[in-house]
Amino acid sequence: MQAATIRDREVAVEEHPDPVPGVGEVLVRVRAAGVNGADMMQRRGLYPAPPGSPPDIPGLELAGEVSALGPGAERFALGERVMAIVGGGGQAELCVVHERQLMPVPAPLDWPAAGGLPEVFTTAHDALFTQAKLRSGEHLLVAAWARRRSSSPWRAARE
């Protein structure tokens, strides 16, 4: 399989052996994957992949089709559309994911939307409902602003 691969803080497409699903795992043929801040930090050597995840293939979220089932994996059928948060390896043609981490892709979502949803949704849900303790019926105001970057060549050189 081909995968985005981090080598010497650069990203290149390289060949890797096809992963094989183990007990309770599913092989997903990746159709789309999000790019997150952690992926960019991993490229810079600041965010190592967690144990059990490919150390050189970034990608924390993905969407694709079930390509193979490991022993005991029963939640999804071959060809089913799934999405997941993974510890890494999402930026590859194939990714092994435990079936408990997989979610069905809702019919209205296309591949790009599904590939960029799991991490963002989970982060937002955690921030609003776990951390801020927002409850049903309550209102939330989100205010955001953009910081304007200086056009100074000195500033650009420092960043």
Disulfide bonds with the S-S distance in Angstrom:
none
